[in-house]
Amino acid sequence: MKLSLISLFCLLISLSYSQGQEVILKLTPSTKPVHNKDYQFEEVLDTRLKKTIGQIYDSDRNKRNASFNGKLAQQALTLYQSRINPTPNPSFKFQVKIYKLEMKEIYQAAQRGYKGEVQLSLGFYLVDENKLINLVDFTSKAEYGRPANQMQNVEISIQNLFENSWEYFDEWLNTQYSSNRLLAKSVRLNILDIKRKSTKDTVFYDPKRPLTWADFTEAPPNKSAFNATIFSSLSIAGNASIHNGEIVQNIEVKVYMLPGQSWVKSANDYANNHEQRHFDLTRIAADRMIQRLKSVEFEPKLFEATLNDIYLDAYREMNRFQDAYDDQTNNGINKGIQSDWNQAIRKALLGDMESLDELLK
């Protein structure tokens, strides 16, 4: 985003020279009101390759180079800092990069004087975990005129341009707090774990709707030593929005089995119970994931990575449950151990993980 402004300044101030006849300019701290803000300016970088800003005519119509003698960045930082009073622990840190600062003068014979123009271009960056994120750019210019018999100093023009850049940035920032994800201060999860209607292609977990052999539609492989196989899994999906500076992340939790990848050879109640317990273990892994999601305080800038880590941990835990279950019950053949798992799973579905944790050891 860029802004163009034109301001007219008629300046009747004498130029000052260094020993090398170079005009040394200076920015000064602002005398305008100071504002309480929840951010601070950390650094200003002068990225211009050419450090002179142009040439100014003296009273003899000789051109003089004008510069800040290498102090532009520090003086600009001091000016920005003078406009705000940061909170003790500001939520945001910003860096400013100066792209361009140039001036030029022309002689106007009809007016027997000079006309000058100063151009400023810079960018405001968010300092995020030692990374820089460009938020908004500012571009503006100021014009001035002066009689031929008087020297002109462009300091006031440049000073006003930098003042305007802060005012523009601050106004832009105020419009972004409630909607810009980069400026969000908190994250709120909205976890949606609802009952879904099953279809022939997907059976969603529902304690009131136990599995039947009709849910196992894949043809069993002839060479498999197992009697039945169930494909069950869990997933999360959702979208995020910004409300009053807070990221609201909707998360839909799904626990399901796929009939087209589940099969049975000899259908009986005992085997059905074994496969149902596989489905139950997937539901338990999802329940534990939801508990972790509710207990974590998410950082706005890292919440997606954290959310993904929690999901992957839950997926790995689901697989660990399934492997331990089949290993210990010998795929349901050991009826005594199967009974222990039946009881532990029933308790875990009610939130009591003690028995299941003992089996998992």
C-alpha positions in Angstrom: 0.0 0.0 0.0 1.4 3.4 -1.0 0.4 7.0 -0.3 1.2 10.2 -2.2 0.9 13.6 -0.5 2.0 17.0 -1.7 2.8 19.7 0.8 4.0 23.2 0.0 6.6 24.8 2.2 8.2 28.2 1.6 11.3 28.2 3.7 13.5 31.3 4.4 16.3 29.6 6.4 20.0 29.8 5.7 22.0 26.7 4.7 24.8 25.5 6.9 28.0 24.0 5.3 30.6 21.5 6.4 34.2 22.3 5.7 33.9 20.5 2.4 31.1 22.8 1.3 28.6 20.0 1.7 25.2 20.9 3.2 24.6 18.8 6.3 21.0 18.3 7.1 19.4 17.1 10.3 16.2 15.5 11.6 15.2 16.5 15.2 12.8 14.8 17.7 9.2 15.8 17.2 7.6 18.5 19.2 4.1 17.2 18.4 2.0 15.4 21.0 3.2 12.0 22.3 0.8 9.0 22.0 0.6 5.9 24.2 1.1 2.9 22.0 1.4 -0.9 22.3 4.3 -1.0 19.9 7.8 0.3 19.5 10.2 1.2 16.7 13.2 -1.1 17.0 15.4 0.1 14.1 15.5 2.3 11.0 17.7 1.1 8.1 18.9 3.5 5.4 18.9 1.2 2.4 19.8 3.9 -0.1 22.9 3.2 -2.2 23.5 6.9 -2.6 23.7 8.8 0.7 23.5 12.3 -0.7 19.9 13.5 -1.3 20.7 15.9 -4.1 22.1 19.4 -4.7 21.1 22.9 -3.4 22.0 26.2 -4.9 23.8 28.7 -2.7 23.5 32.5 -3.0 26.0 32.5 -5.9 24.0 29.9 -7.8 26.6 27.2 -7.1 25.4 23.7 -6.5 26.2 22.1 -3.1 25.6 18.4 -2.2 23.2 17.8 0.6 23.3 14.8 3.0 22.7 13.7 6.6 26.4 12.8 7.0 25.5 9.1 7.6 23.1 9.9 10.5 19.8 9.7 8.7 18.8 6.3 10.1 19.5 7.1 13.7 17.9 10.6 13.5 14.8 9.1 11.9 14.6 6.5 14.6 14.8 9.2 17.3 12.0 11.1 15.5 9.7 8.1 15.4 10.4 7.2 19.0 9.6 10.7 20.1 6.1 10.4 18.7 5.1 7.4 20.9 5.2 6.2 24.5 5.3 2.4 24.3 3.7 0.2 26.9 6.2 -1.6 29.2 6.0 -4.8 27.2 4.8 -3.8 23.7 3.0 -6.4 21.7 4.7 -5.4 18.4 8.1 -4.3 17.3 8.6 -2.5 13.9 11.5 -1.7 11.7 11.6 1.0 9.0 13.5 0.8 5.8 14.3 4.0 3.9 14.1 3.3 0.2 14.5 6.7 -1.3 15.1 10.3 -0.2 15.9 12.7 -3.0 15.6 16.4 -3.7 16.1 18.8 -6.7 16.0 22.5 -7.3 15.4 24.5 -10.5 15.9 28.2 -11.1 12.8 30.1 -12.2 13.9 33.3 -13.9 10.5 34.9 -14.1 10.1 34.6 -10.3 13.8 35.3 -9.7 13.9 32.4 -7.3 14.1 28.6 -6.9 11.6 25.8 -6.8 12.5 22.6 -5.0 11.0 19.2 -4.4 11.8 16.5 -1.9 10.7 12.9 -2.3 10.6 10.2 0.4 9.8 6.5 0.1 10.0 4.0 2.9 8.5 0.8 4.3 7.3 -0.4 7.7 8.1 -3.9 8.7 6.9 -6.2 11.5 9.8 -7.8 13.4 8.5 -11.4 13.9 10.8 -14.0 15.5 13.8 -12.3 13.9 12.0 -12.2 10.6 10.8 -9.1 8.8 7.4 -8.9 7.3 6.6 -5.9 5.1 3.3 -4.4 6.3 2.9 -1.2 4.4 4.9 1.3 2.3 4.8 5.1 2.3 5.6 7.4 -0.6 5.2 11.2 -0.5 6.8 14.5 -1.7 7.0 18.1 -0.5 7.5 21.2 -2.7 8.9 24.5 -1.7 9.9 27.8 -3.2 12.4 30.5 -2.2 13.5 33.9 -3.5 16.8 34.0 -5.4 18.5 36.2 -2.8 17.8 33.8 0.1 19.1 30.3 0.9 16.7 27.4 1.4 17.0 24.7 3.9 15.0 21.5 3.2 15.2 20.2 6.7 11.6 21.3 7.6 10.3 19.7 4.4 12.0 16.4 5.2 11.1 16.6 8.9 7.4 17.0 7.9 7.6 14.1 5.5 8.9 11.8 8.2 6.3 13.1 10.6 3.6 12.4 8.0 5.0 8.9 7.5 4.5 8.0 11.1 1.0 9.5 11.2 0.1 7.5 8.1 1.5 4.3 9.5 -0.2 4.8 12.9 -3.6 5.4 11.2 -3.1 2.4 9.0 -2.2 0.3 12.0 -5.4 1.3 13.9 -7.5 0.0 11.0 -5.7 -3.3 10.9 -5.7 -4.5 14.6 -9.1 -6.1 14.3 -8.7 -7.8 11.0 -5.0 -8.3 10.1 -3.8 -11.8 11.1 -0.2 -10.7 11.5 -1.3 -8.4 14.3 -3.6 -10.8 16.2 -2.8 -11.1 19.9 -4.6 -14.3 20.8 -6.1 -17.5 19.4 -9.5 -19.1 20.3 -10.4 -22.6 19.2 -13.9 -23.4 18.3 -14.0 -27.3 18.4 -16.8 -28.9 16.5 -17.3 -32.5 17.4 -20.8 -33.3 16.2 -22.7 -36.4 15.2 -22.7 -37.0 11.4 -24.9 -39.0 9.3 -23.1 -42.1 7.9 -23.2 -43.0 4.2 -22.4 -46.2 2.3 -18.9 -44.8 1.7 -18.2 -43.4 5.2 -19.4 -44.5 8.6 -18.9 -41.8 11.3 -18.5 -42.8 14.9 -21.7 -42.8 16.9 -22.0 -44.6 20.2 -25.6 -45.2 19.5 -24.8 -46.7 16.1 -22.5 -49.7 16.5 -20.9 -51.3 13.6 -22.5 -54.2 11.7 -21.0 -56.5 9.2 -22.9 -54.6 6.5 -20.3 -51.8 7.0 -17.5 -54.1 5.8 -18.0 -54.1 2.0 -14.5 -54.8 0.6 -13.9 -58.3 -0.7 -11.5 -60.2 1.7 -8.2 -61.2 0.2 -7.8 -64.9 -0.2 -4.3 -65.1 1.1 -4.8 -63.1 4.3 -4.5 -65.0 7.6 -6.9 -62.6 9.4 -10.6 -63.0 9.7 -11.5 -59.3 9.4 -9.9 -55.8 8.9 -11.3 -52.4 9.7 -10.0 -49.1 8.3 -10.7 -46.4 10.9 -9.1 -43.0 11.2 -9.5 -39.5 12.6 -9.1 -36.1 10.9 -9.4 -32.4 11.6 -10.5 -29.6 9.2 -11.5 -26.0 9.5 -11.0 -22.4 8.8 -9.8 -19.3 10.7 -11.2 -15.8 10.9 -10.3 -12.6 12.8 -12.6 -11.0 15.3 -11.5 -8.0 17.3 -7.8 -8.9 17.0 -8.4 -12.5 17.9 -7.9 -15.5 15.6 -10.9 -17.8 15.8 -10.0 -21.2 14.5 -12.9 -23.6 13.8 -11.9 -27.2 14.0 -14.1 -30.0 12.9 -13.1 -33.4 14.4 -14.1 -36.5 12.4 -13.8 -40.1 13.5 -14.8 -42.5 10.8 -14.3 -45.9 9.1 -14.3 -46.7 5.4 -16.5 -49.6 4.4 -14.8 -49.9 1.0 -11.5 -50.7 2.8 -12.9 -52.9 5.5 -13.7 -56.6 5.1 -14.7 -59.8 6.9 -14.5 -63.5 6.1 -16.4 -65.3 8.8 -19.0 -62.9 10.3 -19.8 -63.5 14.0 -20.6 -61.5 17.1 -17.2 -62.1 18.7 -15.3 -60.9 15.7 -17.6 -57.9 15.3 -16.9 -56.9 18.9 -13.1 -57.0 18.2 -13.5 -54.7 15.2 -15.8 -52.4 17.1 -13.1 -51.9 19.7 -10.7 -50.8 17.0 -13.2 -48.1 16.1 -13.6 -47.2 19.8 -9.8 -46.8 20.2 -9.9 -44.3 17.3 -12.6 -42.4 19.1 -10.5 -42.4 22.3 -7.4 -41.1 20.5 -9.7 -38.3 19.1 -11.0 -37.5 22.6 -7.5 -37.2 24.0 -6.5 -34.9 21.1 -9.5 -32.7 22.0 -8.4 -32.5 25.6 -4.9 -31.4 24.5 -6.3 -28.8 22.1 -8.4 -27.3 25.0 -5.4 -27.2 27.4 -2.9 -25.6 25.0 -2.4 -21.8 24.9 -1.7 -21.1 21.3 0.6 -18.4 20.1 -0.9 -16.4 17.2 2.2 -16.7 15.0 2.7 -20.4 15.6 -0.7 -21.8 16.3 -1.1 -23.6 12.9 2.2 -25.5 13.4 1.2 -26.3 17.0 -2.2 -27.5 15.8 -0.6 -29.7 13.2 1.8 -31.2 15.8 -1.1 -32.1 18.1 -3.0 -33.7 15.3 0.1 -35.8 14.2 0.7 -36.8 17.8 -2.9 -38.0 18.0 -2.6 -39.9 14.8 0.5 -41.7 16.0 -1.2 -42.4 19.3 -4.1 -43.9 17.5 -1.8 -46.3 15.6 0.0 -47.2 18.9 -3.4 -48.1 20.5 -4.3 -50.2 17.5 -1.0 -52.1 17.3 -0.9 -52.8 21.1 -4.5 -54.0 21.0 -3.9 -56.5 18.2 -0.5 -57.6 19.6 -1.8 -58.3 23.0 -5.1 -60.0 22.0 -3.4 -61.8 19.1 -6.0 -60.2 16.8 -8.8 -61.2 19.1 -7.8 -64.9 19.4 -6.8 -64.5 23.1 -10.3 -64.2 24.7 -9.0 -63.4 28.2 -6.9 -60.5 27.1 -9.7 -59.4 24.7 -12.0 -59.2 27.8 -9.5 -57.0 29.6 -9.3 -54.6 26.6 -13.1 -54.6 26.3 -13.4 -53.3 29.9 -10.5 -50.8 29.6 -11.9 -49.4 26.4 -15.4 -49.0 27.9 -13.9 -47.0 30.8 -11.7 -44.9 28.5 -14.7 -43.9 26.4 -16.1 -42.5 29.6 -12.9 -40.5 30.3 -11.2 -43.0 32.7 -7.9 -43.9 31.0 -6.3 -45.7 34.0 -7.0 -49.3 32.9 -6.1 -48.6 29.2 -2.8 -46.9 30.3 -1.9 -50.0 32.3 -2.5 -52.2 29.3 -0.5 -49.9 27.1 2.5 -50.2 29.4 
